[in-house]
Amino acid sequence: TIPIEPGQVRLSRPGVYPVVYELRTAQGEVLDRMIAHIVRLADPGVVEPLGVGVALRVDAPPGHRPDGTIGFSASARERLTILVDAIERHPEVPVALEIVPEILAALSLSPDPTARDLARRLPDRPDQRIVLASPYVRVDPSGMQAAGLDEVLLDLEQRGGQVLETLLDRQPRSRTWLAGDRISATGLRYQLSRGVREAIVPERALLIADPNAPTALGPVELLVPSSEARVDTLVVDARLSEAFDLDDDPVLAAEHLLAELALLAFDAADDEDGLDDPGLVITPPEDWTPNPAFLGRLLVGLQTTPVIETAPVDELFDLDPALDDDGRPVTRQLLGRVADAPDADLELWQLTDDRVSAFDSMAADATGVVLAGELQDRLRPSWSVELRREDRERYWAATRSIADEHITAIVPPPERSFTLTSREDEIPLRLRNDSTLPLRVVVRLESDKLEFPEGPERTLVIPAGEVADQAIAVKVLTSGAFPVTVEVDTADGEMPLAVSRITIRSTVLSGLGILLTAGAVGLLGVWWLVDHRRRRRRSNDGMVDGPVAGVGVGVTS
């Protein structure tokens, strides 16, 4: 520490002054140098403190792996530890957190106790931490909608809300959205549809006519394309966001950011038409790598710099709106970005999703239902923007393999023949389940020679590793040999599992056959009766017209 005598440094006006510090040898050679800032305060009450909110993302690549295990890379673990440690060490700084639910779930289920401890520490101090609603993994909503994955997106939103509410024991704030750089009109309209009314939007995502326009120190109105709606928005100044990575020295980078904030506070005080309570929000770029020294100095400086006052993000939306030179609320528009579909083989995804849905419908006990839920959870991480195409397909292949193991375990009735001897009879069917789980299936029979009094369809639950015998009542319509098609489908009827054919041999006469036979018998009877009468008539005629052999006229002697 080098003391400075009074009068050696004269700062005539309140403000922020850069100071160059140089380390020199006795010969005057510069060994190192740094730039810091001195804040010269005004008289008390002259400068209204600038309200500053902090929004941070607690994210990393998915912790749930394709094989169902849980783990994080060393860099991901370090990232999460830095964020949680910094937030915990400065509990008085109100921070809005976008916690990726998949990360929180993986931490809480990890076999590593240090990871579980991170999950435990995140929910602390709910009075100082706003948790923003988030999809289960970080996604690009615009891109997913462009690819027709609306149902997947909705599922990720719902699952994310369930995880946060369960593990944090409170509902996340769904009306406020921390947007990324690649926001599109489609994505903005989607956020409106799910209840968002406030947004934190990076300046680089907006169309700003004047790049030198002053930083908005209050909410602005974000225009929604093709709509009359407007969204209250806190714009993240690009210069402040870039300051998170401004210098190789993280402490100096934090000092630069604090100096920029202090300058804004003085500028607001000098603006006679400025807001009475100016405020803004800062958040790092999406690709920022957390640094403990930077975060530590920044959070301390936010508390100790006299012209800065930390504020919860939700309170900043209640400030008076930023005004333009004409005294009207400032409006902003999005850049005309076209949404990009995720890098994924969507046909392969559909195949995988169909397989998992099929198994879900077949699960016939609690164990199967739990496994179906786990398979859904295995698929969800695959949509993370942190993953590449081949990473997604590894998740899909592993999940599909487990579903197929059970789906293909149903063995249909063997092809054989049955003889039916009565008009109303039964056909015995036998199905086998080679799975380790009881499974529910639908059996459908089809034949144009049979009627099925109880319907042609049956839902069966086949125990694990066993066979199921089912007698199907039938009504025979004709005699002869004919096929019956037996189709075994998943319980939801969406996927055929197997098809077999059995042959029916019927000795039963149909109604027409009985009628023809009766007619033939009747005709034969009539013929016999007519023939019999004709023979009798001929016999009687012979007795009258001529002698009968052996009968003569007696002669008297």
Rosetta blueprint (number, residue, H / E / L):
1 T L
2 I L
3 P L
4 I L
5 E L
6 P L
7 G L
8 Q L
9 V L
10 R L
11 L L
12 S L
13 R L
14 P L
15 G E
16 V E
17 Y E
18 P E
19 V E
20 V E
21 Y E
22 E E
23 L E
24 R E
25 T L
26 A L
27 Q L
28 G L
29 E L
30 V E
31 L E
32 D E
33 R E
34 M E
35 I E
36 A E
37 H E
38 I E
39 V E
40 R E
41 L L
42 A L
43 D L
44 P L
45 G L
46 V L
47 V L
48 E L
49 P L
50 L E
51 G E
52 V E
53 G E
54 V E
55 A E
56 L E
57 R E
58 V E
59 D L
60 A L
61 P L
62 P L
63 G L
64 H E
65 R L
66 P L
67 D L
68 G L
69 T L
70 I E
71 G L
72 F L
73 S L
74 A H
75 S H
76 A H
77 R H
78 E H
79 R H
80 L H
81 T H
82 I H
83 L H
84 V H
85 D H
86 A H
87 I H
88 E H
89 R H
90 H L
91 P L
92 E L
93 V L
94 P L
95 V E
96 A E
97 L E
98 E E
99 I E
100 V L
101 P H
102 E H
103 I H
104 L H
105 A H
106 A H
107 L H
108 S H
109 L H
110 S L
111 P L
112 D L
113 P H
114 T H
115 A H
116 R H
117 D H
118 L H
119 A H
120 R H
121 R H
122 L L
123 P L
124 D L
125 R L
126 P L
127 D L
128 Q L
129 R E
130 I E
131 V E
132 L E
133 A L
134 S L
135 P L
136 Y L
137 V L
138 R L
139 V L
140 D L
141 P H
142 S H
143 G H
144 M H
145 Q H
146 A H
147 A L
148 G L
149 L L
150 D H
151 E H
152 V H
153 L H
154 L H
155 D H
156 L H
157 E H
158 Q H
159 R H
160 G H
161 G H
162 Q H
163 V H
164 L H
165 E H
166 T H
167 L H
168 L H
169 D L
170 R L
171 Q L
172 P L
173 R E
174 S L
175 R L
176 T E
177 W E
178 L E
179 A L
180 G L
181 D L
182 R L
183 I L
184 S L
185 A H
186 T H
187 G H
188 L H
189 R H
190 Y H
191 Q H
192 L H
193 S H
194 R L
195 G L
196 V L
197 R L
198 E E
199 A E
200 I E
201 V E
202 P E
203 E H
204 R H
205 A H
206 L E
207 L E
208 I L
209 A L
210 D L
211 P L
212 N L
213 A L
214 P L
215 T L
216 A L
217 L L
218 G L
219 P L
220 V E
221 E E
222 L E
223 L E
224 V L
225 P L
226 S L
227 S L
228 E L
229 A L
230 R E
231 V E
232 D E
233 T E
234 L E
235 V E
236 V E
237 D L
238 A H
239 R H
240 L H
241 S H
242 E H
243 A H
244 F H
245 D H
246 L L
247 D L
248 D L
249 D L
250 P H
251 V H
252 L H
253 A H
254 A H
255 E H
256 H H
257 L H
258 L H
259 A H
260 E H
261 L H
262 A H
263 L H
264 L H
265 A H
266 F H
267 D H
268 A H
269 A H
270 D H
271 D L
272 E L
273 D L
274 G L
275 L L
276 D L
277 D L
278 P L
279 G E
280 L E
281 V E
282 I E
283 T L
284 P L
285 P L
286 E L
287 D L
288 W L
289 T L
290 P L
291 N L
292 P H
293 A H
294 F H
295 L H
296 G H
297 R H
298 L H
299 L H
300 V H
301 G H
302 L H
303 Q H
304 T H
305 T L
306 P L
307 V L
308 I E
309 E E
310 T E
311 A L
312 P L
313 V H
314 D H
315 E H
316 L H
317 F L
318 D L
319 L L
320 D L
321 P L
322 A L
323 L E
324 D L
325 D L
326 D L
327 G L
328 R L
329 P E
330 V L
331 T E
332 R E
333 Q E
334 L E
335 L L
336 G L
337 R L
338 V L
339 A L
340 D L
341 A L
342 P L
343 D L
344 A L
345 D L
346 L H
347 E H
348 L H
349 W H
350 Q H
351 L H
352 T H
353 D H
354 D H
355 R H
356 V H
357 S H
358 A H
359 F H
360 D H
361 S H
362 M H
363 A E
364 A L
365 D L
366 A H
367 T H
368 G H
369 V H
370 V H
371 L H
372 A H
373 G H
374 E H
375 L H
376 Q H
377 D H
378 R H
379 L H
380 R H
381 P H
382 S H
383 W H
384 S L
385 V L
386 E L
387 L L
388 R L
389 R H
390 E H
391 D H
392 R H
393 E H
394 R H
395 Y H
396 W H
397 A H
398 A H
399 T H
400 R H
401 S H
402 I H
403 A H
404 D H
405 E H
406 H H
407 I H
408 T L
409 A L
410 I E
411 V E
412 P L
413 P L
414 P L
415 E L
416 R L
417 S E
418 F E
419 T E
420 L E
421 T L
422 S L
423 R L
424 E E
425 D E
426 E E
427 I E
428 P E
429 L E
430 R E
431 L E
432 R E
433 N E
434 D L
435 S L
436 T L
437 L L
438 P L
439 L E
440 R E
441 V E
442 V E
443 V E
444 R E
445 L E
446 E E
447 S L
448 D L
449 K L
450 L E
451 E E
452 F L
453 P L
454 E L
455 G L
456 P L
457 E E
458 R E
459 T E
460 L E
461 V E
462 I E
463 P L
464 A L
465 G L
466 E L
467 V E
468 A E
469 D E
470 Q E
471 A E
472 I E
473 A E
474 V E
475 K E
476 V E
477 L L
478 T L
479 S L
480 G E
481 A E
482 F E
483 P E
484 V E
485 T E
486 V E
487 E E
488 V E
489 D E
490 T E
491 A L
492 D L
493 G L
494 E L
495 M L
496 P E
497 L E
498 A E
499 V E
500 S E
501 R E
502 I E
503 T E
504 I E
505 R E
506 S E
507 T L
508 V L
509 L L
510 S L
511 G H
512 L H
513 G H
514 I H
515 L H
516 L H
517 T H
518 A H
519 G H
520 A H
521 V H
522 G H
523 L H
524 L H
525 G H
526 V H
527 W H
528 W H
529 L H
530 V H
531 D H
532 H H
533 R H
534 R H
535 R H
536 R H
537 R H
538 R H
539 S H
540 N H
541 D H
542 G H
543 M H
544 V H
545 D H
546 G L
547 P L
548 V L
549 A L
550 G L
551 V L
552 G L
553 V L
554 G L
555 V L
556 T L
557 S L
